Amino acid sequence: MAIGEVFLGAFVTVLLERLASRELLNFLRPSGIDAQLKKWRRTLLMIKAVLTDAENKQTRNEAVKEWLNDLEDLAYDLDDLVDKLNTEALQRKLMETDEESTSQDNLRYKISEKVRHLSFISRLYESYDRFSSVNSFQSLRTFLSLKYGGPEFFLSQRVLRDVVPKLYCLRELSLSGCQIYELPSFIGDLRHLRYFNLSRTLLKWLPESVSTLCNLQVLILEGCSRLSKLPARMDKLINLRHLNIADTHELREMSEGIARLTSLQTLSKLIVSKSNGLKINDLRDFSLLKGEISIEKLQHVVNVQEATVARLTNKSSLNKIGLIWSRTVKKCNEVVLNSIHNLTSLTQLKLVTIYGLKSVFEQFPLKLENFEIDDCEDLVTLWPSENIVQRPVNLQKVSVKRCPKLLSIQEIGVIGSLHIMNCASLELLPDNISSCRNLTIINCPSLKMMTSLEDCSTSLERLHIRDWVNLNLTNLMGSFHNYSSLTWLIIDSCDGLESFPQGGLPIPNLRYLKIKGCRNLRSLPDRMEQLLSLEHLVVGDCPSLTEFFHQRNIPQGGLPIPNLRYLKIKGCRNLRSLPDRMEQLLSLEDLHVQDCPSLRESFHQKNIPPNLHSLRIGHCGVKPLGELDLHKLTSLESFYLHNVYRELVSFSNDNDQHYLLPQSLKSLNLWNLPNLETLSKVLRNLTSLRHLQLWSCPKLEALPMEDLLYNLLSLSISNCPLLKKRCLRNEGDYWPIIADIPHVEVDFRSIYDPESCP
């Protein structure tokens, strides 16, 4: 029997074992799918018997061989399906774990040591305890971090140091979003690795041992903002098919060895070298490229032949291209631009820093959907002539930035998203914006609104206006239209805005409103009670604002926004008072009041919303901490105190019958308390505390008790010289305690960053 058939027989045996897994059956039993799994198992038992018979008879029948090939495909499909089910089962187990609880017992006793595939929902801070039992999963093939909330998370260094090195059988490893600063050299020992995802990490370079991963097929480094160097011997990764280095802005050079990886199907960025690195003509050998590519430092293309040899036109599977020059060169390489004229597959195009370009090439690729042009100081128009008939009919998103001589973009047809920024001479917007959903206008002082936004009143969902000196919202939005789709509005640094349209904003479904840097604004919009959907309100840096509303507009007082969940007021130096009756805001979860020095005793117990999760107080008048009765806020999880109680030496409470802060608190942030010497009293009941931030407390010399420190997931210390000495890496007496905390910063530098001071 052929080797392939012997392998297939063994493969079916493994599949049978996996289908009999107790964990998988228990997971699927409530849905009834476990019965189907049992049928698959019976079918596989019969198939195995046929394979055994074929092996005994050493069959050479071509029909049987073709059937065996089909059977192999079916087995692989079934294995993929079982993989997905196993992964979902494991994810469900991990999600059932409380966010702040340690999950050592969960992993040890609920997951079999024979597990092959393991993924985890990454929380913002991950301690070693959650992964300590993974050491026993010696046969693990897959170890993947999945997103939970934001794209980044902090992982205890012990996981990299003590857990990952023992997973010798790994095929897929993802640490995407993990805020790690260096990768241990042992990574080269994971010789079976096929898929390696390090996207959005803080790595500055990869160890040379990565180039020994000869089986590696996928390497993802997208969004590694600090990455400046790739391994010198990348050419040894002979099986690499996908190399994603998009958004790696510090990466300035790519070794010429990459040119020998001609089987690459994904190469998201090519940096044209001036000397010994990659050249644009190296693209000729990448015949399998598809998806997107950004070609940078095109100023190093010195002759026409180089650009011609690259054969961009022949890369018919590319659909997203970025062409980027440098500000140091004042010429445009028309050959490179012309090479993509006939690339009919192109749907997304980005052009950056092209000197001498007065208009974009005469014929856009007709399938173009997204177009971005940035920093082209000689650009006057997008199309060189009004007689150009063929223009992209699928264009949905246009972004134009830093084109100071551009006069008009009227020629653009119907689009869904328009972003224009720092175009000093731009006067005219597109004629037809009736389908526009997202509109951003930033620092375009010459802009004339030939048509108001009334044309897109039913389609517009997001509107962002910034640095529009003569902004008149009444003229812009009209007086008789209802913007029923608009849910997101930002008005930033518009000094001409003194008031909002009479009668309030015609935006009944608004959910997010941010008003910032409007120096002459005197009050917020009328009839805020009509904004029943408003959840997020930010008011900042409006020095003429002395009160939220004119009393005549809100006769009943208060802040009549019943569904408000987030309220931030910052930098309004003449604001004299907060709205009264704030205790009626039962939906409010986050309240931030900062840098409003004219506020006097802005907080008192009866005016604090009762269901807050986060409270931030900074540089404003406030009653003594003990009089705020914060211990009654049983939902409070985060408390920030900034530049208040500057004479405070220690936190004490005249009433010993209750603590100052609620036991529910998970995050405590104390900033700029120059006389604070001790924390003992304020922390003694905070058994749930997981995050501690101490900034500008120069007299503070001790952290809280050891048992509290051991529970921390993050610790940040800045401008606290006495504490800094005790937290020095490998030297301070606190080091053995804090070394396993997933995220520790001292003076804004991670203690795990190898470039940090010792």
N, C-alpha and C positions, 0 to 999 in steps of 0.2 A: 504493500500500500504506500502511496506517496507521502512525503513528509507533511504536506499540507493537510491530508486527511487524518494523519496521526494527531497533528496539532488540533484539528477540529474536534476530534474525539475527546481530547483532554479539555478543550474549551467548553464543550457541552457538560462535562463532569463538573467543572467549576460553576457553570451556570446553575446546575441542579442544586449545588450546595447553597448558592446565594438565594435561590427561590425558596429554599426550606428555612431561611433565616427567621428565627423567632421574632427579632425586632421588626423585620419588614412585615411579617404576617400580622403582628399586633397593631402596627400602624395602619394597615389597610383594612383590618377587620370591620371597623365601624362603617366603612363605605361599601362593603360587600365585594370589593375587588379581590379580596384574598381567595375567593372561590375561583376566580379566573386564573389566578396564579397557580392554583392546584391543577387546573386543566393544562396549563402550559407545561407544568412539571411532568404530567403523565405523557404528554406528547413528546417531550424531550427524552423520556425514558424509552419510548418506542424508537425514536430516531437514533438513540445511542445503541440500541440493539442492532439496527440496520448497519450502523457504522462498524460495529464489532464484526458482523457477518462479512461486510465488504473487506475488512482488514484480513480476516481469516482466508478469504477466497482470493486475495491479491487481485482484485478485479481490474481489468483494463478497458472495460466497456465505456465508450465515449459518452453515451447517454447518461450512464451512472455518474461519470465525472462531471458532466454539466449540471446534473441534479445536485451533486455535492457542492459545486460552486455556488449555486443558488441557496443551498442550505447554509453555507458559510455566511453569506450576506444576511440571511434571516437571523442567524445566531448573533451576529454583531449588532443588528438592530435591536434584538431582544436584550442584549447586554446593555446597550445604551439606555433603553427604557428602564431596566432594573436600576441602573446607575442613578437616573433621575428620581426614581421612587425612593431609593435609599437616601439620596441627598435631601429630599424633602422631609423624610422621616427624621433625619438628624437635625435639620433646621428647626422643625417643630419642637423637638426636645429642647434645643438651646433657647428658643424664644419663650418657652414656658418658664425659664429661669428668671427670677427678678433681676432687674438691671444692676443693682448694687450688691447683690449677694454673691458670695464666692460660689463657684460651680464645680469645685474639685470633686465632690461626692457625686454630682450629676454625671460628669464625664466618666468617672471611674466605675460606677455601679450600673449605669443605664446604657452604656455603649460597650459593645463587645470588643475585646482586644483583637478580634479577627477583622475588625472593620477595615475596609479598603479606601473608603472615600469619606472625607470629613470637611465640612464647611462650617463657618461660624459667622453669626451676625455680629459684626464689629461694633462695639459700643465706643463712646468717645475715649474712655480710659479702660485699658485692659490690664488686669493684674496677672501675675504669674500663677496664682492659685487656680485660675480657670483652666490652665493648660498643663498643669504639672503631671496629670495622669496620661497625657498624650505620649509620654516617654515609652509607655508599654505598648503602643500601637506600632509594632515593628514592621508590619506589612502594609502600612499606610501608603496609598498611591496618590491620593489627592488631598491637599491641605489648602483651603481657599478662604480668604476673608471676603465677606460680603458687606455691602453698605448697610448702615443703620443710621438714618438721619443724615448728617453731613458727610462729606467725602473723606474726611481725615479722622485718624484715631491715634492714640498713643499706646504703645505696647511695652510692657515690662521688658527690659533688656535680657532678663533671664530666659525668656522664651527663645530668643535668637541664640543665646549662648548655650543653653542646656537642653532645649527640646528639639529644635530643627536639625541639629547635627546628627541626631540619632535616627532620622527618618530616611534611611539610605534607599528605600524603594520608591521614593516619590517620583511621580511622573508630572504632576501639575502642582505648582506652588504659587500662590498669590498672596502678596503682602501689600496689595494696592491700598494707598491712602495711609499706610503706617508711617508715622513720623520718626523714621530711623535715619541716622546720620552716616552710618557706615555699615558695610556688609562684610561679615567675617570671611576670611579666606577659605574656610572649610566648605564654602558653598560649592567649590569645585569638586568636592567629594560626592556630590549628589549626581552621579554619572548618568542615571536613568532619566533625568529631568528632560521633559519635552516642552513644557509650557511654564514660563517664568514671568510673572506680572509684578513689576515694581513701580507702577505708575503712581504719581503724586507723592512719592517719598522725598526725603530731604538729602538724598545721596549726592555727593559731589563727584564721585567717581565709582567705578566698579572695580573690584579686585581683578588682577590678571587671571586668577584661577577660573573666572567665568568662561574664559576662552577655551577651557578644557572640557566644557559640557558639549561633547561632540554629538549628542543626540538631540540637542535643543532645536526646536522648530519654531517656537514663538517667544520673542523677547519684547516686553512692553515697558517702555520707560516714559510714556506720555505724561506731561505735566510735572516732570522732575525739574523744578525751577532752579535748583542749584547745580545740576549736573553739568560738568565742564569737560569731562574726559571719558572716552570709551576705551575698553581694553585695546592694547596695541595689536594683538593677534586675533582680531575679529574674524580673519579669514579662516581660522581653524574651526569655526562653527559651520561645518560643511553642510549640515542638514537644516540650517536656518531658512525659514520660508517667510517669516513675518517679523520685521523690525520696526517698531513704532516709537519714534523719538520726537513726536510732535510736541510743541510748546516746551521745548528745552532751550530757553533763551540764552543760557550761559554756555551752551555747547557751541564752540567757535570753529572746530576742526573735526574732520572725519578721516580716519586713516585710509590710505589707498587700498589696504587689504580688503575692504568692504567691496571693492569692485570685482573681486573674485567670487563673491556670493551671487552668482548669476541666476540661481534658482529662486531668488527673492520674489515674492508676490506682493509684499507690502514693504515699501520704504517711504515712510511718511515725510522724511526730510532729507535733502541732499545739500550739503554746504560746499560750495565750489571753492577749492583751495587755490591759493596763489602760488604754492610751491609743491610740496610732496603729497598732499592729500588727494581727495577725490576731485575729478574734473567733470565738467558737464558732459563731455563726450563719452564718459564712462556709462552714461545712461543707455547707450546703444546696445549693450549686452544684456540689459535687464528687460528681456522681451516678455516676461510674465507679469510685469507690474500691473496692478489694478488698484482701484480706490482713489486715494489722495496722495499728493506729494507737494511739498513746499521746497522750491529751489531758491536757496539764499546765497548772498554775496555774489550776485551775478556780475558785479563790476570786475570780477576776476576773469570773465570771458573776454579774451583779448582779440579773437579773430572770428570771422564769419564761419570758417570751416568747423571750428569747435561746436558752435551752436547747431550747424547743419548735421553733423555726425551724430548728435544726440538723438535725432529721429523722434522727437516728441510727437510728431504727427502720426507716427506708426503705433503709438501707445493707446490703442483704441479702447482699452479697458479702464483708462484713467478718467475719472469724472470730476475730480476736485484738484485744482492746481493753484499754487501760490508762487508768484514771481517777485523776488525781493532783491533790490539793489541796496547800495549804501549811500549815505549822505556825503561820503568823501569823494564821490565821482559825479561829475556834472555832464553826463552823456547818457543817451538812451540806446540800448541795443535793440534796434528794430528787428533784427533777425530772430531773436528769441521770441518777441511778441508775435511776429508773423508765423512762427512755427506752430502756433496753436489755433490759427484761424480756422483750419479745416478739421479740428478735433471735434467731431460731431457728438462724441459721448460726453463732452464737458457740461456739467451742470453747476459747478461752483468755481469762481475765479477771483483771485485776490492779487492786486498789484500794489507794490509798496516802493516808494522813493525812486521814482523814475524822472530824472531831470531831462528837460527838453521835450517832454511829452505834452503836446498842446491839445490833443484830442485822443480818445481811445480809438484803437484800430477800427477801420470802417465797418467791419462786419463782425458783430458778436456771434459766437456760436449759438445757433437758434434754440438749443435746448437749455440754455443757461437759466438757472433758477435763482442763484445767489451771486451777487457781484459786490466786491469791496475794493475801494481804491483809497490809498492813504499816503499822505506826505508827497504829493506831486505838485511842486510849487509853480510849474509852468502850465498846468492844465487849465484850459479855458472852457472847454465844452466836452461832453461825453461823446457826442457824434459830430463829425467834421462838417456835415451838411444836412440840411433839412430834407434833402431829396433821397436820403438813404431809406429804402423801402423795407429791406429785411432787418428787422429788429426782433429781439427775443420775445416771444409771446408767452413764455412760461415764467418770466421774471417775477419773483415773489419777494425778494429781500435785497435792498440796496443800502450800502453803507459808504458814505463819502466823508473823509476826515482830512483835515490839514491840507486843503487845496485853496490857497489864499486868492488865486486869480479866477477861480471858477465863478461864472456869472449866473448860470441858470441850469436847472435840471428839469426844465419843462418837458423835455423830449421823452422822459421816462413814461412808460405807459402805466397801466393798472398794476399796482403792487400791494402786497400785504404788510410789508414792514419797511420803514424808511428811517435811517439814522444819519443825520448830518451834524458835523462837529468842526468848529474852528475853520469855517470858510468865510473869510472876512468880506469878500466881494459878492457873495451869493445874494441874489435879489429875489429869485423866483423859484417857487416849489413846483412840483409837477401839476399839470392842468387837471388831471383826474386822480383824485385820492379817495374816491367814493368807497373803495374796498379796503382802505388802509386800516389795519388792526393795531399796529404798534408804530408810534411816531415819537422820535427823539430829535430835539432841536437844541444844540448847545453852541453858544458863542458864535452866532451868525448875525452881527450887528446891522448889516445892510438889508436884511430880509424884509421883503414887502409881501404881505399876504394878499395876493390877487384874488384868492378865494378863501373864505373862512372855513373853519373845520365843520361847518354845518353839513357839508357834502358827505362827511364820513361819520355823522352823528350816530348812525345805527350800527356801524361796524367797529368803530374805534374802541379798543380794549385797554390800551396802555398809552399814556401821554407823559413825556418827560421834557420839561422846558427849563433851560438854564442859561444864565447870562444874556437875557433878552431885556435890554435896558428899558425899552419903551413898551413893555408888555401891557396890553389892555385885554383882560379876559373877556369883557363884554363883547368887544369887536371880534375877538378870536373865536369864541364859542357861539356867538349869536344870542339872541334874546328869546327865541321861541322854539328851541329844539331841546329834546330830552335825550341825553346821551345814555341810553339804557344799557349799552354793552360795556361802558367804561367802568373798570373796577380798580384801576391803579393810576394815581396822579402824583407827579412830583413837580414842584415849582421851586427852583433853586437859584439864588443870587439874581433876582429880578428886582432891581432897586426902584423901578418905575411903578411897581405894584404897591398901591396904598390901601386898597380895599378890594373886596370881592364883589361880583355882580349883586345888585340889589335883589333881594328875595332868595339869596343863597345859591348854591351850586346846582345846576340842572343835571345832577348825576345820582339818580336814586339808588343805584346798585354799587356805589363806590365802597370798596373794602380797604384800600390802602391810600392814605393821604399823607404826604410829606411836604412841609413848607419850611424852607431853610434859606438863610442868608438874604432875606428881603428886608433891607434896612429901613424902609419907610412904611412897612405894613403896620397898621394900627389895631386891627382886630381880625379875628377869624371869621369865616363865612357865617351869615345869618342862617337861621332855621336848620341848625345842625341836627335837630330832632328828626328831620326828614331822612337823614342818612342812616336808615335802620340796619344797613348791612355793614357799616363801617366797623372794622375790627382793629385797625392799626393806624395810630395817629402820632406823627412826629412833628414837633415845632421847635426850630432851632435857629439861633443867631439872628433874631429879629429884635434889634434894640429899641425900636419905637413901640413895641407891643407892651402896653401897661396893664392890660386886662384881656382875658380870653374873649369876652363878648361884651358889647355894650348892653347895659342892664335893660335898656328898652327893648332889645331884641330877644332877651331871655328873661321875661318878667318873673318866671317862677324860680330863677336861679339854678345853680348846679351845672352839671355837664350832661346835657340830655342825649346821650349816645348809649342806649341800653345794652348793645352787644359789643361794646368796646372791650378788647382783650389786651391791647398793648398801648401805653401812653408814655411818650418821651418828651420832656421839655428841657431844653439845654441852651445855655448861652443867651437867654433873654434877660439882659442885665437890668432892665427897668420894669420888669414884671413885678407887680406889687403883691399879688395874691393868686392863689390857685382857686379854681371853682369850688364853691361850697357844695355840701351834700354829696361828696365823692363816695361816702360810705354806701350810697345807693347803687354804685357801679358793681353789681354782683358778678358780672362776667369778667371784670378786669383782673388779669393775672400778672402783668408786668407793669410796674410804675417806676420811671426814672425821672428824677428832678435834679439837674446839675447846673452849676455856674449861673445861678439866678440870685445874685447877692442882695437884691432889693426885697426879696421875699423875707418876711418876718414871721417866725414861728409858723411856717407853712404847714407843718404837720402837727396834728394833735390826734389823740386816740380816736375821737369820734369822727374824724374826717378821713380815716384810712380805710380804703376798700377792704372788706373782710376776707376775701378769697385770694389774696395775692400769693403768687408763687415766687416772684422776684421783686425786691425793693432796693432801689439805688438812690442814695441821698448824697449830694455833694455840693459844697460851697453855697449854702443857702441857710436861712434862718430856721432853726429847729429847736424844739423843746428838749430838755434833758432826756437822755435815752431811757431812763427809768420811768419817765412819765408817758412814754409812747405806748406802753403796754404791748410791745411787740410779741411777747410770749403768748398772747391770745390769738395770734395769726397762725393757726394750726396747719395751714397749707403752705406756709412760707418755707422755701427751700434755698433761696439765694438772698444774701444781704450784703450790700456794698455801702461802705461809709467812707466818704472822701472829703478831706479838708473841712471837717466839722469836729468840734470839741478839741481844738488844738492844745488846750491846757490840760487835757486829760492825762493822768499818770497811770491809772488803772481803772478797769471797769468794775464799778461797785454799785450796789443797789441798796437804797435806804430801807426798802421793804424786802426782808429776807424770806418772805412767804412765797415768792416766785422768782424765777430766773429772768435775766434780761431778754434772752432770745429763746425762741421756741425749740423744742427738741427735734422738730422736723427738719431743721436746717441742715443742708448738705454742702453749701458753699458759703464761705465767709471771706470778705475782701475788705481789708483795712488799709487806707491810703492816707499818707500825709498827716500822721499823728506824732508830731515831733517830740512830745514829752511822755509818750506811752512807754512804760517800763515792764509791765507784766500782762499776761493774757489769762492767767489761771482762773479768775472768777468768771470771765465771760464764756469760757469753753467747757466748764466742768460738767454741764449736762448735755453737751452736743455729741451724743453717741452715734449720730448718723452722719457726722461731718466727714466729707470725702475730698473737699477742695479748699485749700487755704492759700490766700494771697496777702502778702505783707509788703507794702511799698512805703518808703520814706518814713520809717519808724526808727530813727538812729539810736535811740536809747533802749530799744528792745533787745534783750540779750538771750532770751530763752524761748524755745518752741514749747508747745504744749506737751503733756505727758506722753511717754513712749507708747502706751496702748492706743492713744488717739493717732499718733503718727503712723503706726503700723497699718491703720485703716485708710490712710490717705491714698487717693488716686492721682492727685496733682498738688504740687507745692511751688509757689512762686515768691521769690524774695528779691527785693530791689532797694538799693540805697539803705540797707540795714547792715552797716559794717560789722557790728558785734555778732550778728547772726551769720553773716557771710563767712567769717573765720571758722565757725563751727560746722559749716556745711561744705568745706573744701573737699574736693574729690580725693579719696584715699588718705586724707589727712585729718579733717575735722572730726570731732567726737560724735557728730550726728551722722556722719557718712554711712556707717554700717546699718543705720535705721532707715535712711532715705534712699539708699542705693537701688532698692527694688520698686520704688514708686514709679509708675509708668511715665509721668511727666514732671520733671523738676527743672525750674529755671532759677538762676542766680544772676541778677543784673541783666535780665533779658537774654541770657544765653543758656541754652540747655546744658546741663552738666554732662550729657551724653555726646555732645558735639565734640569731636576730637580737636577742634580748633579753639575750644574754650580754654580759658586759663586754668591751670591745674589747681 
